[in-house]
């Protein structure tokens, strides 16, 4: 059984860049599950309660937990919609490492605008923004605005070593 890593936060916070860097650094036998890819590309469903992506993310993650050293799930993953599923996965993994980018709205807008192809505007970001959307699970770690992406990846790697 493998370790579960969940990286959550609002759009523009840096979770996708962090998850991709972590996926690269962890090498082979780790699985990355991007919420947006599963929901938008694989299933083409809206992010509403009980949407199909919740169950598919869970099934893919269970495969990863059983067969891979690390399973990384990243996305906005609002607690109201995905919290129950994530809590169930946390129980299945040998160890779970849960991270939440707790950034102010203005910072998510700034980071989003730094992307090469932002795709969304400030109005969209405001509609989706959920302040302090913690899962309230044991060991949940907060990623503060003061930490750059490289520091966050190093911190997660160090956490995995313990």
N, C-alpha and C positions, 0 to 999 in steps of 0.2 A: 504494500500500500504506500502511496506517495503523499507528498506534502501539497497542500492547497494554498495558493496565494491569490488573494482577491484585492484588486486595486480599483477603488471607486472614487468618484468625484464628479463635479459638474463639468459640462462641456467647456473645453478650453483650459482645463486645470493642468494637464500634462500627463494624465494617466496612460494614454495610448503610447506616447513616446517612451515613458518609463517602462511599460509592459514590453514593448518591442526590444528595448535595450536589455532588459532582464532576460527575455527569451533568448536573445543572442548570446549573452554571457553565460547562461546556464548550460549551453551546449546541447548535445543530443539527449533524447529521451525526456523532453519536457514539452508540454502541450500548452499552446496559447489559444484562448477562446475570447475573441473580441465580441462583446455584446452587439455593437453596431453591425458587424459583418453577419452574425447569425440572424439578427432581426431584420435588417434592411436588405441584405444581399441574398442570403439563403432562403428566407421565408417571405420577405416583402410584407411585413406586418407592422402596424402602428404600435407604439409603446403604450398600450392600454393595459389595465389589470387583466390578468389571466391570459395574456397573449401567448401564442404558440412558442415563441422564442424562450419563454421561461422553462418549459419542459425540455426543449431541445438542449439548451445550455446545461441543464441538470444532467441529462443523459450523456452528453459529451464529457462533462466534468467527471461523472462517475467512471466512465471508461478511463479517463486520465488518471484518476486517483488509484484505480486498480492496476494500471499498466505502466505508468510513467513515474519518474522520480518527482517531477513537479508538474502541477497543473495550475496555470495562471488564467484567471478570469478577470477581464477588465471592462469597465464601462461605467456609465452613469449609475445604472443599477439601483434605482430608487428603492429605499427600504420598504415603502408601502407595497410595491409590486413584487420585488425580488427578495425581500428579507427572509421570508419563510423558506424559500428554496435554498438560499445561501446558508441559512442556519442548518438545514438538513445536510448539506454538503460538508459543512464544518464538522459535523458529528461523524461523517464517514471517513474523513482523512486522518492519517496518523498524526499530523500536525497541521495547524492552519495559521496563516499569517494574513491578517486583514488590515488593509491600509485605506485611509480616507483622506483625500485632498480637501482640506477645510480652508478654502480660500474665499476672500471677499469677491463679490460680483465684479467689481472694477478690475481686479486682477485677472479673472477669467476672460474678460473682454480683451484686456491688453494681450494676454498670451494667445488668445484665439486670433487676434489681428496679426500676430507675428507668423502665423502659418503661411505656407506658400499659396495654398488654395483654401482659404477659410471656409467657403461653402455656406456659411450662415452669417447673419448680421446680429447686431446688438439687440434688436427687438426679439429675434428668435431666442437668443441666449437668455434674455430676461424672462421669457415665457417658461423656459425649462428649468431655471435656476431654483435649486432647493438648498437653502442655508442649513448648515449643520445636520445633514441627513445621515446621522450615524446609525449603524445597525444595532448598537447597544449589546454587542457580544463581548465576552471576555477576551482581553488581549487586543482589542481593536486599537490600532495605532493611527495617530493623526499626523498628516504631512502638512506642515505649516508653510506659509507663503515665503518664509526666509530660506527654505531649502531649495537648492537648484537640482536639476534632474540628475546630474552625476552623483551628487551627495545622496539623493534618495535611493538610487540603484545600489550604491555602496552600502547603505544602511540595510536595505533588504537582503543583500548577499550576506552581510554580517549576521543578521537575524536568523537566516537559514542555517548558518554554521553552528548555532547553539542548540 
